């Protein structure tokens, strides 16, 4: 019956079985056997067959003994039995001691009504001091009060039943299973908790018992801190939904959603004990890529490009304009590269000229030092010599000025050229995007026209004539737009 109830997909694999040979082409039998072998392996590993108690241990002869191993056992000395009457008397005394020392006594301190009632002489002496001198001296009254046995609250010591506080371990909060698997760092921290039996009423005891279960036993936090199974996915999904609901979706260019996804992904990396490191590396690489991408395209530039692309959808642009713009951009780029190369060349020449001028200046300074030794020349010779030096310097300055005007380029001109190149590049990008949009629209229109022609059921010749007519009309429209 089991073979008759086999599914249809198993019948397709009947050809792989050899007659008379038991094979594993049946997927159900294969999975059943795999499950059984896996269960047997688990039972073998968990049965404890490798424990030291189950291994063979031969008996060994003891060669050395402890010094006190064979010492004779000392007889146990029991305390003398206590009589029943003595135990009863001790219990009664303890009961009386507890009752007296814990009973509430009236307040008989000084200047109270009970004190004035118990000590009338003391009160009358204070009253008589105001008018007439007292007959009994103050010292005698005080001695009489001291001798009198006064049952005051201070004389009797009170003892109350106070339950000791319990010392429990303070468990640190573990946000993820990866931190839970690690060993706790630092010393253990303890705290003291009062027993629930210390409550005055039953309600207080019950509330303290509930707080003990919540804070110490932490039964309620066990399902929340479960880091295995589907609980993790449910917690992450719940957190992601709550965070996404807090974000405003009015502006689609905000990156708050990416931040929320990044935080949830960080929690997933921390809660995964096996794939946590791998997921962490993937997250770091993705964040690095996103940071580079956002740095290369700032928000303002992205908005401007988006507005330009939307505007390009409405503006009519042709392929010829795109080709012309590309050619013009290529020429401008080539000219800019040549200008940059020429600028570098002129900069090197200027540096060489500067070195020559510096050397000439040093030579002139050296010659100026030698002039002091030319006291033998006449005044006319000195003037003629200075005149020749001035003319030489004038010629050098004119040559250098001419060289700068003919070969060097001003930095402002280079900035204007670079800005022009960037604007042409932006225009080329606009034209390329517009060309892509128009090509997509042309393909869509061609597909629609083909479907309409197929539905119209016309002949091949008529189709060819219709296509020629459409192409001629499109070329005519392009010529009119270009003109």
Residue pairs with C-beta under 8 A, 6 or more apart in sequence:
6 26
6 28
10 26
10 27
10 28
13 25
13 26
14 25
16 23
16 25
17 23
17 25
24 30
24 33
48 54
98 159
100 156
101 156
101 157
101 158
101 159
102 158
102 159
102 160
105 151
105 152
105 153
105 156
106 114
107 114
107 153
108 114
108 115
108 118
108 150
108 151
108 152
108 153
109 115
109 152
109 153
116 122
116 123
118 150
119 145
119 148
121 136
121 141
121 144
122 141
122 145
124 134
125 134
125 136
125 138
125 141
128 134
162 198
163 194
163 195
163 197
163 198
164 195
165 192
165 193
165 194
165 195
166 192
166 193
166 194
166 195
167 190
167 191
167 192
168 190
168 191
168 192
168 193
168 216
169 188
169 189
169 190
170 188
170 189
170 190
170 191
171 218
172 184
172 189
174 180
174 225
175 270
176 227
176 267
176 270
176 271
177 227
177 228
177 270
177 271
177 272
177 273
178 270
178 271
178 272
178 273
178 276
179 270
180 227
181 273
193 212
193 215
193 216
194 208
195 208
196 205
196 206
196 208
196 209
196 212
197 205
198 208
199 205
199 206
199 207
199 208
213 219
213 220
214 220
223 231
224 235
226 232
227 271
227 273
232 268
232 271
236 264
236 267
236 268
236 271
239 264
239 267
240 260
240 261
240 264
243 260
243 263
243 264
244 257
244 260
247 254
247 256
247 257
247 260
248 254
253 299
253 302
253 303
255 294
258 290
262 283
262 287
265 279
265 283
266 283
268 279
269 276
269 279
269 280
269 283
270 276
272 279
308 426
308 430
309 430
309 433
312 430
312 433
312 434
312 437
313 434
313 437
315 434
316 481
317 431
317 434
317 435
317 438
318 478
318 481
318 482
319 435
320 482
321 431
322 428
322 431
322 432
322 434
322 435
325 424
325 427
325 428
325 431
326 428
326 431
328 424
329 421
329 424
329 425
329 427
329 428
332 417
332 420
332 421
332 424
333 421
335 417
336 417
336 418
336 421
339 409
339 414
339 417
340 414
342 407
342 409
343 408
343 409
343 414
346 407
346 408
346 409
349 403
349 407
350 404
350 408
353 400
353 403
360 396
374 382
377 385
449 470
453 463
453 466
458 466
